[in-house]
Amino acid sequence: MLIRLGYEIAIECVAATPIISLLDIHPERQPDIKRQTRLLTSPSVPTRTYRDRHGNTCRRFTAPTGGFRILYDAVIEDCGEADEVNALARETTVADLPDDVLVYLLGSRYCETDHLSDLAWRLFGHLPSGWARVQAIVDYVHNRLSFGYGYARATRTAAQAHEERVGVCRDFAHLAIALCRCMNIPARYVNGYLGDIGVPADPAPMDFSAWTEVFLDGKWYTFDPRHNQPRIGRVVIARGRDATDVPLLHSFGQHKLSLFKIWTHEQEGNRFNPPHHGIDRTVGAQMLA
């Protein structure tokens, strides 16, 4: 299947502002891109990319004073299969984990394992290890938190989300990640595109999505604490320990978001028309930093 995706983001800067963006499709999915525009900026500015320590593509540029807009549009091929489910997947002992996976056991900015360890072992320590334990954690988070875009707060941590019982998808992901790490199960944060493919359409404006990947039986599996069901058509942008590692835009100076527009949907036919550049709606962004 083909998925049409992209974004149009506009900001206002009080001065020329260096920015790092993590908005490029992850390198592992680059071969699946069938058609795309180059990254468009208005005004036009030079950009360059590099890879961070988690393997994500980061883009550097300087936004000028005043209004600045970035736009991208693409069609990507997807297998059309839902997230893999393997109820027999086992936990890997810490001693046997690959070196590069160990970092995803550690506490991080938004995933305070020290605050949640006693709770995690009390709730999940008696459960069968492996997939069943991870699914129990995801079920708990899904039922514990209430989702709402109005609940977005850039500083909310996993422990705070647990206490407040509200959040957006990044809060669901952070809490599930923290609880898995407390149980010595490696877990990492993922953001990307997730359209309403194979599910009823969400009437809310489209946004980027955040979910988790958990290391079981030698590989990474996708879990989505917010939706709590296998989904079709995920397109990864970036992975990290938590949202600190993968902000969509990280600005080194003051800026104000004036437009945030995302699209991702199954492509009909083979037509590819670059999107109109006009501003037609403004919504809040939950993962800008």
N, C-alpha and C positions, 0 to 999 in steps of 0.2 A: 504494500500500500504506500501511497505518497501522502506526506504531511506538509502542509503549508504553514510556515511559522515566521515570526519576526517581531520587531519592536520599533517603536518610535518614542524617544525620550527627549525631553527638553528641560533645561535648567537655566537659571539666571545666576550669574556670578557678579559679585561686586568688584572683582579684580581678576586679572589673569590667574587661572587656578590649575595647577598640575592635577591630573586625574589618572588613576589606574582603574580600568574596567575589566570585569570578568563576565563578558557577555558573548564571547565567541563560543560556538558549539565545540564541545570537548573533542580533542584530537582523535579519540577512538571512533567518533561518528563522522569525521570529515569525509572519509571515503563514500559515505552514504548520501552526501549532498549531490543532488542532480542539477539544480540550478540555483543561482544566488546572485544578489547584487553585491558589489563590494560595499564595505562599510561607508556610509555617506554621512558627512558632517556638514553642518551649516552654522556659521561660516566654515569653509574648508580649512582644515588644519592637518599637519602631518601626524601620522600615528605609527607606532612600531610595536611589535609583539615580543614576548619572551615567555618561557615556561617557568612556572613556580615549582616548589619542591614537591607538590602533590600532582604534578603533571598537567595542570590546567594552563590554558592559554590566557595570558594577561596582556592587555593593550595599554600603552602609555600615550598620553597626549596632553596638551594644555588648552583648556577652554578659555576663550577670550572674555574680556569684560562684557557684560550684558547677556543677551539671549544666545543660547547655544543648543543645537539639536543634533542627535545622532539617530540614524535609521538603518535598519537591516531587514532584508526579506529573502526567504529561501524556500526551496522545496527539497525535502529529504525523504529517502526511501526507508521504510520501516518494515520489519517482518510481520507486523500485524498481530503478533502473539502477546498474550497477557504476561504479566510478571511471573517468573518461574516459582512454583511451589514444590518443595521437597520436604515432606513431613518426616522423612527419615534422616535428614541432615543432622550430624552430630557436632557438638562443641569440640574445639581443638584445645588441648591443654596449653597453658601459657608457655610451658617449656618447649612445646613443639611448634609454636607460632613462628612464621617467617619474620625476619628482622624488621622488614618494612611495615609490618602490621602492628607491631608493638605500640607504636605511637597512638593508635586508636583505642588503646586501653586506658590512656591517661586522662586525668581531669583536664578541662580546658576552660576558656573564658566563660562560656555559656553552659557548660556541662560539669557542674561541681559534684564530682563523685564523693568527695569527703562529706558533703552535706546529706547525700542521699543513700549512702552505703547501708546504714542500718535498716532503713525503710526497704531497700531492695531485697536484702537477705530475708527480712521478715515476710515479705510478700511472695517472693519467688524462690527462696532457697530450698523449699520442700518439693518443688515441682520437678518433673523429669527434665533432664538436661537436653540441650539441643533445640531443634525447631519448636517443640512444644513450649519451652520456657520463653523463647523470644516472642512467639505469638501471644503468650500470656501477657508479656510486658506491653506489647503493642495494643492488645485489647484493653489493658488497664488504662493506658494513656488516652486511647480513643474515647473511652467512657468517662475518664476523669475530667478532661478538658472540654469546654464548649468553644466552638469555633466562631469567629466573627471578625471581619476586617476592622471594625471599630475597636477591637482589642489590641491592635498592633502597637507595640512599644519596642523600640530598638534595643533597650537595655535589659529587657526581661530575660532572666536566666531560667534554667531548667527547674531549679528548686523554687523559684518565685512562681513559675507557671503552675507547679504542683500545688502551691499554697493558694494561689489566686483562682485556679481552676478555669482559666480562660486563656485564649491565645489565638494566633494564626498558625499556618502550617509550620513555620520555623520553630515555634514553641513546642508543637507536638513532636517534631523531629528531635529537638534538643533533649526533651524529657526522656524519650525512648532511648536515645543514645546514652545518656547518663546512666539510666537504670541498667542497660546492657553492660556497660563498662564496669559498673559496680559488681556485676556477676562474673567478671573476667571474660566477657564476650566482646571482642572488638566490634566497634560500630563507628560509622563515619557519616558525615553530613553531605547531602547532595542537593544541588538546586538545578532547575532546568525547566523545560517546557512540558506541560501535561494538559492536553486538550480533552474535551468531553467526547471521547471516542468510545463507543460501545456503552455509554452511560447516558442518563438523561442530561440535557443541557443545563448548565448552571446559569441562571439569569444575571448573576453578578458580572461586572466587567472582568475580562480575562486578566490573569496575573501570572507571573512565574510561580513555580511550585517548589516546595522543599520536602524531601523525604529522607529515609535512612537506608544505608546498606550495612548488612551484618555479615561477619565472617564466620561461616560454618563449614565444616568438612572440606576445608581447603579452598573455598571460593567465596565471593561476595554475592549475597542475595538481597534483593530489594524488599523493603517493608515500608508501608506508608501509614503511619499512625493516624493521620488526619482522615483519610478515606477508608482505611482498613479493608481494602479489597484489591485483588490483582487488577491492574489497569493496562490498557493498551496505549502505545504511542509515547512512552516517555523518551525525551531527548535530553541527555545530560549536558549541562554547561560546565559545571565545576564540582569538585569534591574537596573536602577538607575536614579538619577536626570538628569545627562548628562554623557558624556564620561569620565569625571573625576572619576566617581564611578565605571566604568566597563572597565578599560584598559585590553587588552588581556594579556599583560605582563607589570608589573610595577617593574622596576629594581632599586635597591638602590645602583647604581654605573654605570659606563660607560659600554655600550655594543654596538656592531654593528650587525645588522641583516644581515645574509648571505644566508638564505633560508626561504621562506614563501610559503608554498604550501597547498592549501585547496581543498577538494573534497566534493561534495554533489550532488547526483543524484539518480533517482529512481533505485532501485535494481532489476535486472533481475534474476528471479529464486531464488533459495535458497542457492546458493554457497556463501561462505564467505572465502576469501583468504586474509590474512593480507598483507598490501602493501609492496612493495619493499622499502628497506631502503636507496637506493642510491639517491644522489642529481642529479636531471636532469634538473632543471630550478630554477631561482631565480627571485622573483618579489618583489615589494615594499609592505609594510604593512601599511595600513592607520590608524590602531587603536592601534598600539603599543605605550606605554608611557615609 
